[in-house]
Amino acid sequence: MPSRTRRSVLTGGFASLVTGCVESPVIFNAFDALKYSIVGFPDVPIKRDEVSKIPYASISAKIGMGPLSLLVLWRRENDDLHWISADRAIIVTRHGRVVKTYGFPENMKDTKELGRDPVNNSLHLSTSSASFNRSIDIDVNKRYGIPVESKFERIGPRKITIAEIEIETILFTEKNTARTVNWSFTNYFWADAYDGFIWKSRQHIARNFDPIDIEILKPAT
């Protein structure tokens, strides 16, 4: 199935952007549909009919061996999508890359791109190593402007299943080095084979805890 059609099916015509206040009960009532079947049970697969009960764009997120959490789209600021959980933790993504977080023990306060990010809908076209530079701000110890150098490597085609939907993707690794803080880490991105949309990723936001696994359950439109 072409990627564009698949995304249209998954959005299901529902509203994809929550523009109200973060305290709105409408937003947090949306979590009730999945509370018992997903949250707190990391080994239980997410069902498509359960996802369809949530009338907003949504993602799942899991840190290490912790429980699976549902986040819905709270707001959009240009290309930045703010996803919020029931306990009000926030993950901000830009074209699939995590660029900010709130409500974690250690947070990525900001990301500045120093050039074009290959994750921005062109990763699937890469056949050789691509490089990217950025800087990040971390709230612990108030470390700002940490330079991060990264290099991508194409691993190859991978068929993944997200909430009972099979998707043809291409897996890439991103090997990152932050020399000024002696930190090296590897991110993983599963890019749609048709248009480069990032359906799944494993990304580091801090050096003191495990990476975040993210899957797009219902894409924003």
MISE-726463 format. One record per residue (C-alpha): x, z, y; residue in one letter. Coordinates in steps of 0.02 Angstrom, whole numbers, padded with zeros to 5 digits, always signed. Layout:
<nodes>
XZYA
...
</nodes>
This chain:
<nodes>
+00000+00000+00000M
+00073-00044+00172P
+00131+00107+00269S
+00017+00074+00417R
-00137+00072+00305T
-00079+00227+00212R
-00062+00326+00372R
-00234+00269+00428S
-00308+00331+00264V
-00222+00499+00276L
-00276+00532+00455T
-00453+00500+00398G
-00518+00473+00574G
-00503+00657+00617F
-00439+00719+00784A
-00251+00729+00774S
-00211+00829+00929L
-00263+01005+00972V
-00265+01025+01159T
-00344+01197+01177G
-00264+01366+01200C
-00155+01432+01060V
-00274+01579+01042E
-00424+01466+01010S
-00519+01524+00855P
-00556+01342+00815V
-00372+01314+00776I
-00349+01468+00669F
-00513+01447+00576N
-00438+01286+00511A
-00317+01386+00405F
-00457+01468+00307D
-00487+01314+00200A
-00313+01326+00125L
-00280+01513+00136K
-00311+01554-00047Y
-00257+01392-00128S
-00092+01365-00037I
-00019+01500+00074V
+00083+01626-00024G
+00085+01523-00184F
+00240+01413-00174P
+00217+01331-00344D
+00036+01276-00321V
+00025+01089-00278P
-00076+01043-00124I
-00233+00943-00160K
-00289+00799-00051R
-00468+00863-00040D
-00402+01030+00024E
-00301+00942+00159V
-00454+00840+00210S
-00544+01002+00256K
-00423+01027+00400I
-00484+00921+00547P
-00312+00910+00627Y
-00145+00830+00591A
-00052+00949+00478S
+00112+00982+00388I
+00175+01103+00257S
+00335+01201+00280A
+00436+01310+00164K
+00597+01406+00198I
+00705+01428+00044G
+00610+01521-00093M
+00479+01584+00030G
+00293+01545+00025P
+00222+01377+00073L
+00144+01379+00247S
+00020+01264+00330L
+00045+01212+00511L
-00075+01110+00616V
-00038+01006+00770L
-00065+01114+00923W
-00007+00997+01060R
+00096+00845+01103R
+00224+00832+01243E
+00279+00650+01251N
+00363+00622+01082D
+00372+00807+01039D
+00241+00871+00918L
+00210+01060+00918H
+00154+01122+00746W
+00087+01300+00737I
+00059+01416+00588S
-00072+01550+00563A
+00055+01683+00612D
+00098+01582+00768R
+00269+01519+00718A
+00299+01349+00796I
+00403+01201+00738I
+00428+01058+00861V
+00471+00888+00789T
+00524+00727+00873R
+00504+00573+00761H
+00525+00686+00611G
+00675+00786+00672R
+00655+00972+00708V
+00710+00996+00889V
+00641+01169+00933K
+00570+01322+00845T
+00483+01482+00899Y
+00441+01641+00805G
+00585+01639+00680F
+00724+01770+00665P
+00842+01639+00738E
+00776+01491+00837N
+00833+01321+00894M
+00782+01330+01076K
+00819+01150+01121D
+00898+00987+01063T
+00976+00856+01174K
+01006+00684+01103E
+01173+00604+01149L
+01125+00428+01101G
+00986+00353+00995R
+00935+00458+00847D
+00932+00352+00687P
+00784+00458+00629V
+00679+00376+00765N
+00588+00248+00655N
+00741+00143+00613S
+00824+00245+00477L
+00749+00139+00337H
+00842-00014+00405L
+01013+00068+00392S
+01122-00001+00252T
+01285+00081+00305S
+01338+00246+00380S
+01259+00283+00549A
+01328+00414+00668S
+01235+00523+00792F
+01285+00657+00917N
+01173+00790+00990R
+01185+00965+01063S
+01078+01114+01017I
+01038+01284+01092D
+01022+01436+00977I
+00944+01596+01042D
+01048+01718+00938V
+01204+01763+01038N
+01140+01644+01172K
+01240+01494+01114R
+01195+01343+01219Y
+01252+01162+01213G
+01327+01172+01039I
+01390+00996+01000P
+01337+00928+00830V
+01411+00772+00753E
+01319+00693+00608S
+01338+00547+00490K
+01199+00472+00385F
+01216+00404+00209E
+01085+00299+00120R
+01054+00371-00053I
+00922+00247-00109G
+00736+00220-00147P
+00633+00370-00197R
+00448+00380-00240K
+00377+00545-00181I
+00206+00624-00198T
+00128+00722-00055I
-00042+00799-00085A
-00079+00675-00226E
-00027+00522-00125I
+00123+00422-00189E
+00238+00353-00054I
+00384+00233-00069E
+00529+00306+00031T
+00716+00289+00054I
+00816+00449+00045L
+00955+00481+00171F
+01074+00626+00191T
+01137+00681+00361E
+01301+00777+00355K
+01319+00883+00512N
+01468+00971+00589T
+01461+01095+00733A
+01646+01125+00756R
+01636+01250+00899T
+01540+01374+00790V
+01622+01326+00623N
+01458+01269+00547W
+01432+01124+00426S
+01266+01080+00345F
+01171+00936+00266T
+00996+00877+00309N
+00888+00763+00201Y
+00761+00636+00261F
+00637+00534+00158W
+00595+00383+00267A
+00450+00267+00232D
+00518+00108+00154A
+00404+00001+00264Y
+00422+00074+00438D
+00543+00221+00434G
+00412+00357+00462F
+00484+00524+00403I
+00364+00592+00272W
+00476+00729+00205K
+00633+00819+00260S
+00746+00966+00229R
+00824+01025+00391Q
+00932+01170+00451H
+00882+01257+00611I
+01000+01405+00600A
+01153+01457+00502R
+01086+01625+00445N
+00941+01570+00335F
+00891+01430+00218D
+00836+01258+00277P
+00654+01213+00307I
+00568+01092+00187D
+00434+00994+00281I
+00303+00873+00215E
+00178+00776+00320I
+00006+00810+00249L
-00097+00721+00383K
+00003+00620+00511P
-00029+00627+00697A
-00099+00467+00770T
</nodes>
